[in-house]
Amino acid sequence: MTRWLLAGFLVLLVLLALYPMQGTGYGIRTMLQLFMWIALAQSWNLISGLTGYVSFGHVAFFGMGAYTAGILIGKLGWPWLLACLAGGVMAMVLALVIGWPCLRLKGPYFAIAMLGLNEVLRVIVSYYEGLTGGGSGLSLPTLHASVPIYYAMGLVALLVTALTYVIITSRFGLRLMTIREDEVAAEAMGIDTFRYKLYAFLLSAVAPGIVGGLAARDQGYIEPTSVFPLITTITMIVMALFGGKGTIWGPVLGAVLLFTFQELVWARFIYLHQLLFGAIIVGVVLLMPRGILGVLQQKYNLPRTI
Amino acid sequence: MTVVITPTMIGQVVISGLLAGSLYAMVALGLGLVFGVMRVLNVAHGPLLMLGAYTTFGLFQWLGLNPYLSLLVSMPALFVVGVVLQRLLVRRVVDAPELSSLLLTFGVSIAIVNLAQLGFTSDVRSVEYLTGSFVLGPFAFSKSRVIACAFALVITAGAFWFLRQTRLGKAIRAVSQSREVAQVCGINVQRIHMITFGLASALAAAGGTLIAVMVAIQPEMGQVYTFKSFLVIVLGGAGNYPGALLGGLLLGLIEQLSSLFITTQVNEAVAYILLVLVLLVRPTGLLKGRS
């Protein structure tokens, strides 16, 4: 069974790698966005799915990456790939600065602090006009092909999923999940919970940072409201939840299903779009708190990490 | 160019801070009640406030009703909305991990905002009622803010009186202290949850009505108050109701002082940094709150 799944997965990867030769510009950009959502949902999963610490402002790292890359490319003329990697590094630095105090907070306080972080970054970015272009935004030189971005996004999505696999199947991951189940007990067992939470937090910030840079490069224009919307955080959370948080494949599954659904269905209901999305969130929370994989695990007695 | 800061300016700023802060305190008290009693972080609190503002706008526009009188409509109306929301949805995430309540109320919140956009369009509205300022010696204060502050203080005091003195209020506090013990004592916890959510929504509605006279009304106006209310209850100590008053006044002061010494644009950032600092020193807020 596992062997067939692995073979299927490899075939899928090859097909995706070859796709840009055949695909239309629209198709490539759509796929590129799907990769972005997989990477975002998966990276949220790394901190919140594994440790139970709800990062309610994860888009802050995305925005940090977007602005880092935007400034490096637009103002200093860095090559885009390097600038996007720098975006990942800066997101990690931000995670260190904010995680150091905030990961000591328990439950809801951490969630609120992360929500605040995102709002505050938006304010700061609007304020420092000289560097960021303020409210009127920052333009990047246009890139005429999305194909390199397609590969870069796909690679990030693949790597962050591989990272999740490595973590979940390691002692490190086991410790994170122990923290999630009972932090006091984990502490009593001699686990330095703060240190492990911080590591997980730093790792989970990198992919959104890089992806934010790539998205900025692809769009060619960034502004505070488009780069720090709470809805982006919520979307990645709902995707991870929908598929199954704390698992390897849940966030990928959730991202693919919800993104496809959004492209096919919601796009047709411009006026009701948000209402429908709100209803889906409520539905997922009430009906499937453990996600699709959670339901399957219970039904077929599969391992909880899968 | 340096701006000379005179004692008069500081006085003005302190009073403006307290004026704004009393309003924050009233709105945040609702959020704090829901969190204290149900352990639910209600992200839809701000959008409920926005509904209160539109209620006032509608009554003023179509019936010419005095905006302050419309408190008598907006508060009961949103009380009912709150009760319905609690019965239908929020009830199901009480005691669930905070992720569930955050997400559920966020879903509700974007649905409410979307409905407001459909109903009222995204155009900015305003209630042209009270303009101009009171002048008192060297100070000047916009009339609408002074009156809003007075109403907010009266309503907050009323809420405190209700919580301290009435049977129902005592039952609410009992449930927030220990649900099990309250249940054993014969308190209908489900009913208390419902009433608490209704009251919280009514407090948000009062905020919306008072704010409607001061600022522009539009469907997204509420979100910023959700964030501010979170700040207030965390500053004051979550689950500590008098703490909400302290936190509210403090937030008002911080915002005004930071706009005097730095700039208005970074208000939120300053308040947030202060919040993180407070939490570092006292992880449960300034007054004793719950972890």
Interface residues (C-beta under 8 A of the other chain):
Chain A: S48 G52 V54 F56 P101 C102 R104 L105 K106 G107 P108 Y109 A111 I112 A113 L115 G116 L117 E119 V120 V123 I124 S126 Y127 L230 I231 I234 I237 V238 L241 Y271 L272 H273 Q274 L275 F277 G278 A279 I280 I281 V282 V284 V285 L286 P289
Chain B: F35 L41 L89 R92 V93 A96 P97 E98 L99 S100 L102 L103 L104 F106 G107 V108 S109 I110 A111 V113 N114 L115 Q117 L118 Q223 F227 F230 L231 V234 A238 T263 Q265 V266 N267 E268 A269 Y272 I273 L275 V276 L279 L280 P283 S291
